């Protein structure tokens, strides 16, 4: 559909309106160094409408092969007072996946800025490699510096530093604790049988098998130790 200003827009899902007036415009997608990206963002955030262009693109064409796209060379000259190299080479990718560029204004309005026609990788010229490498090293060194922060705890009684429920005893210290020795069962005092009853039990045991260990006899007869069997004279 068309809006009041002669443009066109479309609705997504019946709720979001996207301005598609520039949907067929050819645009370039470029991967640039971080220092260039930050510089352009800072200049774009200013409200000065009379700013000069951010950069100038230079296209070099071989007059002997004007239709050969592989012979075309692209370069970019930076404008302004940016810190760093001012001349860059634009290496064009041969295979470009079809895609479109979208934008969103500060008021939340969405628009299609165009479709990607060429894709470039932005690199400094050979004579600027040393300066660019120095800037990259400085940026890496700054990122590795860790700023320590000191925080004052208002409650110095340590109420907020108590361990959470369920965490006590689950750490490595709990594993290092010695295992408690198992509690031996308390043996009940055995009642001594009379001689006749004990002899009957002993005869029945030796009828089952001829040889018994003393420990087995104590368990089978449920009698105290050797003193109960010292008075017995059993021949087999």
C-alpha positions, 0 to 999 in steps of 0.5 A: 500500500502507499502512504500519505507521502507517496511511499510504500509500506507493507504490514507484517503479521497485521501489526508491524508496518515496514517502509518498502519504498527503497526495497529495490535500491542496490546497496553495498555490505562492508565488513570494516575494522572496529575503529572505523565502525566506532568513528562512523557511529559517533559521527552519525549520532550527531545532529549536524546535517552539514557534515561532510561524507564519511569516506570516498570510494575510488573505483579503478577500471582497466581500460583494456577490460572495461567489462571484466568485473574481476579487474575492477579495484575498489579503495576507500579514502577516509574523511575527517580526523579519524585516528588510524589509517586513512586508505583502505582496500575493498576486497569484493566477494564473488558469491553474495547470498541474496539479502536485504538491509533493514533499519529502525529509527529512534521512533521504532519505524522499520524500513527496507534500505535496499538489497545487497548488490556487493559485499566487501572486506575492508583492509588497510593498504600495505603501507598502513599495515604497521600502524594498523597492527600497532593499534590492534595490539594496543586495543588487545592490551587494553582489553586484557587489563582487568579493573579491580573493584572494591565493594564495601559490605554494609552488614559486617556480621556476615548474615548475607554470606551464610551458605545456602540451604542444602549446600552444607556438607556437599563440598569437597570437605565433606568427602575428606571426612573420615567414614564413621565406623559401623556400630557393632550389634550388641550380642544378647546374653545366651542362656546356658542349656542343661547337659541332657538338652545340649547332648541331644542337640549335639547328637543331631548335629553330628548326624547331619555331618561328622565334622563341625568347627567350634564356631559353628557349634556355638552358632547352632547351639546358641550357647556361650563359648568353650566352657559349655562344651568342655564338660561334654565328652562326645565320641563319634 
